[in-house]
Amino acid sequence: MSGMRAVVSWFIPLTAVVLVAVTSCGQASSGQAAAQASPLPSRALVVVNGDVNFQTIAGFGISEAFGQAETVKDASPAASKKVLDDLFSDTSGAGLTILRNEISADPGSTIEPTAPASPAATPAYVPLSAASDDQGQLWLAQTIKADYGVTDVFADAWSAPPFMKVNNSVDHGGALCGVPSAKCASGNWVQAYADYLKQYAADYAAAGVPLSYIGPVNEPDYAPASYDGMTLTPAQAVSVLDVLEKTMAASKLPTKVECCAAYGWSDAENYAEAIQNDPLASADTAFLTSHGYAAPVVGLLSSWAGPTWETEWSTFQAWDPTWDDGTSASGFAWAQNIFNGLDTSNLSAFLYWWGSSTPQTNGDNESLVQLDGDTVLPSARLWAFANFSRFVRPGAVRVAVVTADDDLTVDAFKNTDKTAAVVALNSSATPVTTTFTLKDLGLHASATVTPYLTNGKNAVTAQAKLHASGGTFPATVPPRSLVTYQVTP
């Protein structure tokens, strides 16, 4: 969990990203007043080439760790449903498709509250019901599967149980006993830790929501003082992966292993290199994960050949639900962050930190939605996600786009249901009038195009339908706006 500390928040304007570029937020804002006086549209040509494929998209998501799921569960039925609709509905909300769980080691929240006599002794696991249904996370996973069809639930352990660690504490970092350079009088707990993670996955499978993936560590390069954390060097992390991956393979559960949720993108490179250089870990690690705190998610990881997910990121200023106020918390800034991650880092998944939280929890920007009693307030960050996640569905493939206008950033995706999504961000203070040409997307010559607009006045609002005649359609992207063109055959 990264929300209980002050960290550097990053907002990286898209500059020379892949084949397009945008001006910085400050530059665009300074020209806004002049644009209002004379809103003369510019022209650009956008070409989408479905023959040039990039990464496959796993989805977009959030976490409700550290009791946030339980807060939603305990809210009034109307407020609870509104939160879940905002996050997971693919018609009125963001249509998110991934949930990330916290595997807690805290008393009252862990499935192994009592230390066995030794690493080889039989553990005394308790059911998830003894841990408030895993702090409400089990209820949430079951609910979003039943009500919204969300089945991609994965989990990361913030820390091993304290008796398995060199410092005998869930806080203040500390390595797992038995990894290289971490010996303990109590013995080597690496296999016992792998068994503990396997048990957590087995509990979810038995409850009808099998985990897609499991990770043995969260931010192993950071030692938090006030919440769960475990520090592991890249070599130590690989030693855990080697044991965990064998254990999960032998379990016959469908859950695969991922790693390592580094604190920042630059730190992820070190873990990527260590995994890539270990034959077992490189073969059996489904994808590499990282956060965007210490360094933003920009650029490829040179040491990693597989898929990458950004699995946690937020900002920490006072609650700011606005679309375009020039801050790193604005919806516009997060639209840019998503474009950066997809385009420069080839991310397969992009997750925010919390989906919802309360003013009493933090009162800042760690969530997409704020739940205050019976009042549910979505932020513009939520709608920035929605312009992607509602229309770019799991299994979609990002394809090549070329645009001649530096102020217009465009991504395009082929979905498995034969629809396509073209997402455009206008960073200038004037409208951009353009012609979109769609090539080799498997569409009929006269496909239907529905624009969905997000800006200071609109939240994924459907606009008048367009028609792609001969695979081409004209459109005007309003100033400082995000538009998704949903293309149906």
C-alpha atoms as one frame of an Amber mdcrd trajectory, in Angstrom:
protein
   0.000   0.000   0.000   1.381   3.367  -0.926  -1.199   5.759   0.367  -0.114
   6.277   3.952   3.044   8.192   3.259   4.148  11.354   1.510   5.813  10.539
  -1.799   6.783  12.279  -4.985   3.806  12.465  -7.361   4.549  12.448 -11.052
   2.694  14.057 -13.925   4.483  13.569 -17.224   3.062  15.465 -20.203   3.200
  13.455 -23.393   6.191  14.744 -25.297   7.300  12.918 -28.441   5.432   9.766
 -27.466   5.740   7.119 -30.189   4.469   8.874 -33.319   2.715  11.836 -31.731
   3.390  14.618 -29.248   1.519  17.059 -27.048   2.411  20.279 -25.309   2.844
  20.426 -21.563  -0.146  21.109 -19.352   1.199  24.526 -18.423   1.740  25.545
 -22.029  -1.743  24.508 -23.044  -3.322  26.271 -20.092  -1.538  29.548 -20.883
  -3.104  29.617 -24.316  -6.610  28.869 -23.133  -7.802  32.461 -22.714  -6.664
  33.411 -26.203  -8.345  30.327 -27.629 -11.653  31.279 -26.080 -11.482  34.598
 -27.875 -10.646  32.999 -31.230 -11.341  29.236 -31.317 -10.039  28.534 -34.781
  -9.782  24.773 -35.365  -6.606  23.245 -36.718  -6.578  20.326 -39.149  -4.789
  17.025 -38.927  -4.864  13.639 -40.590  -4.987  10.535 -38.400  -4.233   7.136
 -39.922  -4.931   3.942 -37.957  -3.109   0.901 -39.316  -4.562  -2.378 -38.058
  -1.789  -4.385 -39.726   0.830  -3.127 -37.234   0.161  -4.659 -33.829   1.673
  -3.883 -30.444   0.749  -5.250 -27.000  -2.360  -7.165 -25.990  -4.380  -5.377
 -23.330  -5.265  -7.284 -20.145  -7.388  -4.447 -18.762  -7.641  -1.536 -16.347
  -8.344  -1.731 -12.637  -8.018  -0.741  -9.010  -7.513  -2.105  -5.501  -9.739
  -1.824  -2.442  -7.047  -2.965  -0.021  -6.584  -1.956   3.610 -10.279  -2.216
   4.438 -11.683  -0.079   1.621 -13.647  -3.069   0.302 -15.214  -3.523   3.718
 -16.185   0.159   3.756 -18.065  -0.279   0.473 -19.675  -3.457   1.780 -20.900
  -1.690   4.940 -22.248   1.398   3.154 -25.960   1.784   2.482 -27.181  -0.431
  -0.372 -27.704   2.595  -2.615 -24.268   4.082  -1.921 -22.538   0.715  -2.267
 -24.203   0.079  -5.613 -23.326   3.569  -6.845 -19.645   3.038  -6.006 -19.574
  -0.321  -7.766 -21.489   0.997 -10.781 -19.066   3.907 -11.106 -16.092   1.580
 -11.029 -17.247  -1.553 -12.839 -20.320  -0.868 -14.984 -19.428  -0.852 -18.676
 -22.490   1.271 -19.510 -22.592   3.970 -16.823 -19.171   3.727 -15.150 -15.564
   3.037 -15.987 -16.050  -0.626 -16.842 -12.899  -1.642 -14.962 -11.987  -5.312
 -15.336  -9.170  -5.967 -12.832  -9.194  -6.092  -9.019  -5.952  -6.233  -7.047
  -6.102  -7.698  -3.520  -3.837  -7.162  -0.536  -2.715 -10.349   1.208  -2.499
  -9.018   4.742  -0.158 -10.265   7.462  -1.760  -8.137  10.171  -3.436  -9.704
  13.231  -7.130 -10.181  12.533  -6.625  -9.935   8.779  -4.295 -12.840   8.017
  -5.043 -16.496   7.356  -2.023 -17.520   9.482  -2.201 -15.592  12.760  -0.284
 -18.164  14.821   3.329 -19.147  14.281   3.929 -22.881  13.872   6.699 -24.454
  15.902   9.046 -24.504  12.922   9.015 -23.906   9.169   8.301 -27.612   8.640
   5.475 -27.802  11.201   1.872 -27.981  10.071   0.479 -24.425   9.825  -2.771
 -23.476  11.553  -4.535 -21.580   8.781  -7.851 -19.903   9.510 -10.622 -19.370
   6.937 -11.130 -16.054   5.211 -14.312 -15.628   7.225 -12.149 -15.304  10.335
 -10.485 -12.271   8.740 -13.683 -10.324   7.943 -13.889 -12.060   4.587 -10.366
 -10.882   3.842 -11.174  -7.279   4.866 -14.196  -7.350   2.563 -12.092  -8.238
  -0.470 -13.726 -11.663  -0.856 -17.186 -10.063  -0.806 -16.049  -7.534  -3.399
 -14.557 -10.178  -5.689 -17.722 -12.277  -5.487 -19.974  -9.252  -6.054 -18.201
  -7.841  -9.089 -18.070 -11.304 -10.649 -21.820 -11.825 -10.154 -22.965  -8.302
 -11.032 -20.420  -7.062 -13.575 -18.721 -10.188 -14.936 -15.299  -9.198 -13.563
 -13.185 -12.330 -13.070  -9.621 -11.012 -13.217  -8.755 -10.844  -9.509  -5.121
 -11.061  -8.463  -3.324 -10.595  -5.154  -0.003  -9.333  -3.826   1.420  -9.927
  -0.364   2.657  -6.754   1.283   4.580  -8.814   3.860   5.105 -12.346   5.052
   3.727 -13.097   8.528   6.055 -11.540  11.105   7.401 -14.848  12.425   8.770
 -15.587   8.952  10.850 -12.383   8.782  14.225 -11.313  10.078  12.724  -8.429
  12.089   9.696 -10.365  13.392   7.428  -7.489  12.321   5.012  -6.791   9.495
   6.257  -3.187   9.393   9.656  -1.592   8.728  10.523  -3.850   5.820  12.733
  -6.778   6.724  13.555  -9.770   4.551  12.053 -13.242   4.498  14.047 -15.733
   6.547  15.965 -18.055   4.256  16.533 -15.875   1.224  20.189 -15.112   0.418
  21.876 -13.068   3.183  18.858 -13.393   5.483  19.405 -16.163   8.025  17.199
 -16.618  11.081  17.547 -18.784  14.168  14.039 -20.118  13.514  15.105 -21.541
  10.148  14.315 -21.131   6.443  10.719 -20.011   5.887  10.724 -19.658   2.095
   8.788 -22.862   1.380   6.407 -22.177   4.254   5.766 -18.731   2.793   5.049
 -20.221  -0.632   2.612 -22.649   0.991   0.918 -19.732   2.780   0.392 -17.912
  -0.522  -0.865 -21.111  -2.127  -3.396 -21.487   0.692  -4.675 -17.950   0.122
  -5.184 -18.749  -3.573  -6.882 -22.040  -2.683  -9.304 -20.221  -0.363 -10.369
 -17.905  -3.178 -10.775 -20.790  -5.604 -12.959 -22.618  -3.080 -15.079 -19.460
  -2.727 -15.771 -19.385  -6.469 -13.388 -16.616  -7.467 -10.064 -18.235  -8.397
  -7.191 -15.782  -8.516  -5.668 -15.095 -11.908  -2.231 -14.273 -10.450  -0.422
 -13.999  -7.153   2.677 -12.005  -6.206   5.002 -12.602  -3.245   5.899  -8.983
  -2.526   4.782  -5.357  -2.805   7.317  -2.549  -3.194  10.273  -4.672  -2.079
  12.514  -1.619  -2.527  10.669   0.391   0.150  10.414  -0.149   3.932   7.218
   1.449   5.329   7.149   2.291   9.028   3.408   2.230   9.593   1.989  -0.575
   7.471   2.923  -3.977   6.052   6.097  -4.177   4.023   8.892  -6.613   3.213
  12.205  -5.638   1.632  13.816  -7.988  -0.851  16.701  -7.331  -3.196  16.221
  -8.469  -6.793  18.277 -11.614  -6.093  16.237 -12.351  -2.969  12.982 -11.848
  -4.854  14.093 -14.331  -7.511  14.913 -16.916  -4.833  11.324 -16.632  -3.582
   9.920 -16.839  -7.103  11.793 -20.057  -7.807  10.078 -21.756  -4.857   6.661
 -20.130  -5.252   6.374 -20.941  -8.944   7.113 -24.618  -8.336   4.610 -24.637
  -5.479   1.830 -23.038  -7.511   2.469 -25.329 -10.480   2.177 -28.382  -8.226
  -1.037 -27.066  -6.674  -3.006 -27.444  -9.931  -4.687 -24.122  -9.182  -5.172
 -21.816 -12.187  -3.247 -19.045 -10.415   0.000 -17.939 -12.064   2.829 -15.938
 -10.474   3.772 -12.298 -11.142   6.330  -9.960  -9.582   7.561  -7.538  -8.149
   5.471  -4.333  -7.779   8.526  -2.080  -7.442   8.077   1.350  -5.870   8.888
   3.125  -9.136   9.437   2.327 -12.802  13.204   2.843 -12.674  13.480   0.335
  -9.799  11.484  -2.203 -11.785  14.396  -2.506 -14.208  16.556  -4.129 -11.510
  13.943  -6.763 -10.723  13.285  -7.354 -14.406  16.966  -8.047 -15.052  17.246
 -10.465 -12.122  14.164 -12.423 -13.218  15.208 -12.469 -16.853  18.607 -13.915
 -15.895  17.083 -16.778 -13.889  15.801 -19.566 -16.184  13.030 -20.788 -13.864
  11.803 -17.344 -12.875  11.889 -15.981 -16.420   9.955 -18.983 -17.720   7.256
 -18.963 -15.053   6.727 -15.287 -14.170   3.577 -14.327 -16.076   4.380 -10.623
 -16.190   6.388  -7.945 -14.450   4.607  -5.388 -12.268   5.613  -1.928 -11.122
   4.224   1.200  -9.498   4.651   4.795 -10.585   5.701   6.552  -7.375   9.483
   6.877  -7.206   9.670   7.219 -10.991   6.812   7.515 -13.492   5.893   4.796
 -15.951   7.644   6.061 -19.057   9.822   4.049 -21.431  10.478   0.361 -21.989
  12.195  -1.933 -19.500  15.255  -2.984 -21.478  15.812  -6.121 -19.394  12.326
  -7.554 -19.767  10.875  -9.337 -22.760   7.436 -10.239 -21.386   4.263  -8.305
 -20.581   4.331  -5.494 -18.015   1.584  -4.179 -15.757   1.436  -0.935 -13.798
  -0.442  -2.077 -10.682  -0.530   0.945  -8.359  -0.256   4.703  -8.681  -1.997
   7.797  -7.316  -1.349  11.271  -5.968  -1.691  12.560  -2.412  -2.815  16.189
  -2.425  -6.188  17.226  -0.999  -9.151  15.658  -2.828  -9.334  17.101  -6.331
 -12.112  15.780  -8.607 -11.557  18.271 -11.454 -10.809  17.573 -15.099  -8.206
  20.187 -16.042  -6.773  22.395 -13.290  -3.101  21.885 -14.187  -2.381  19.538
 -11.272  -1.099  15.973 -11.266  -4.427  14.822  -9.807  -6.587  16.119 -12.644
  -8.403  13.839 -15.032  -6.495  15.376 -17.931  -3.151  14.510 -16.303  -4.245
  10.894 -15.780  -5.351  10.615 -19.381  -1.797  11.627 -20.291  -0.365   9.099
 -17.819  -2.395   6.298 -19.386  -1.284   7.271 -22.894   2.334   7.374 -21.711
   2.098   3.931 -20.144   0.443   2.322 -23.139   2.590   4.006 -25.768   6.086
   4.293 -24.322   6.055   1.312 -21.931   3.763  -1.052 -23.862   1.773  -1.709
 -20.689  -0.775  -4.494 -20.870  -2.617  -3.242 -17.777  -2.923   0.101 -16.011
  -4.277   0.302 -12.450  -5.005   3.178 -10.125  -4.501   2.696  -6.369  -7.875
   2.702  -4.608 -11.146   2.572  -6.451 -12.972   4.283  -3.599 -12.099   5.669
  -0.186 -13.648   7.995   2.369 -12.673  11.489   3.542 -12.132   9.912   6.943
  -9.622   7.467   5.469  -7.442  10.046   3.775  -9.342  12.883   2.095  -6.846
  12.969  -0.756  -6.498  11.654  -4.296  -5.676   8.030  -3.586  -9.049   6.963
  -4.987 -11.066   7.461  -8.166 -14.322   7.791  -6.221 -14.988   9.329  -2.813
 -17.574   7.697  -0.551 -18.812  10.121   2.106 -21.743   8.623   4.002 -24.446
   8.189   1.363 -22.767  10.613  -1.047 -20.675   9.164  -3.854 -18.485  11.628
  -5.745 -16.596  10.395  -8.808 -13.450  12.269  -9.802 -12.558  13.218 -13.353
  -9.738  10.680 -13.026 -12.429   8.001 -13.131 -13.737   9.291 -16.439 -10.228
   9.485 -17.886  -9.958   5.765 -17.159 -13.455   5.150 -18.521 -12.582   6.523
 -21.949 -10.121   3.643 -22.157 -11.478   0.850 -19.974 -15.100   0.953 -21.105
 -14.142   0.582 -24.763 -10.743  -1.166 -24.755 -11.669  -4.568 -23.427  -9.466
  -7.453 -22.237  -7.800  -9.120 -25.201  -7.749  -5.958 -27.309  -4.605  -5.264
 -29.311  -3.081  -1.811 -29.648  -2.342  -0.938 -33.272  -0.282   1.708 -35.005
  -1.468   5.299 -35.328   0.087   8.250 -37.148  -1.114  11.830 -36.718   0.311
  15.029 -38.118  -0.827  17.273 -35.267   1.461  17.572 -32.242  -1.494  18.583
 -30.052  -3.476  15.446 -30.843  -2.510  12.179 -29.169  -4.267   9.098 -30.518
  -4.263   5.409 -29.648  -6.273   2.724 -31.417  -7.269  -0.811 -30.427  -8.851
  -3.871 -32.038 -11.235  -5.676 -29.686 -11.940  -9.388 -29.807 -15.641  -8.711
 -30.599 -14.586  -7.059 -33.889 -15.216  -3.526 -32.620 -12.457  -0.947 -32.497
 -11.705   1.958 -30.169  -9.848   5.103 -31.215  -8.948   7.306 -28.226  -7.928
  10.901 -28.898  -6.660  13.581 -26.495  -6.518  17.205 -27.625  -3.993  19.022
 -25.423  -4.412  22.365 -27.158  -6.778  25.179 -26.213  -8.444  25.125 -29.636
 -10.537  22.473 -31.399  -8.739  20.072 -33.707 -10.634  19.098 -36.843  -9.274
  15.948 -38.404 -10.022  13.039 -40.681  -9.621   9.540 -39.290  -8.665   6.823
 -41.749  -9.097   3.251 -40.504  -7.037   0.660 -42.335  -7.051  -3.146 -41.974
  -9.295  -3.323 -38.914 -11.684  -5.845 -40.439 -14.524  -3.320 -40.506 -17.265
  -2.816 -43.066 -16.738   0.092 -45.423 -19.538   2.033 -43.676 -18.917   1.290
 -40.008 -20.806   3.190 -37.297 -18.748   5.506 -35.088 -19.986   6.773 -31.718
 -17.853   9.484 -30.028 -17.759   9.607 -26.216 -16.564  12.947 -24.845 -14.867
  13.734 -21.532 -13.840  17.249 -20.494 -14.797  19.841 -17.900 -18.488  19.559
 -18.828 -18.820  15.937 -19.982 -18.125  12.534 -18.458 -17.911   9.914 -21.229
 -20.960  11.521 -22.839 -22.194   9.966 -26.090 -22.203  12.376 -29.034 -24.005
  12.222 -32.373 -23.121   9.111 -34.343 -20.783   9.324 -37.304 -20.323   6.992
 -40.246 -17.023   5.813 -41.645 -17.498   5.957 -45.379 -14.832   3.877 -47.035
 -13.095   3.538 -43.674 -12.796   7.323 -43.241 -14.690   9.760 -41.056 -14.227
  13.455 -40.175 -14.380  14.656 -36.561 -13.565  17.648 -34.391 -11.931  17.041
 -31.023 -12.880  19.870 -28.631 -10.109  21.734 -26.775  -8.573  20.064 -23.713
 -10.788  17.039 -24.262 -10.599  13.254 -24.391 -12.762  11.496 -26.985 -13.169
   7.790 -27.605 -14.554   6.820 -30.998 -16.224   3.436 -30.632 -16.286   1.816
 -34.062 -18.721  -1.005 -34.724 -18.835  -3.063 -37.937
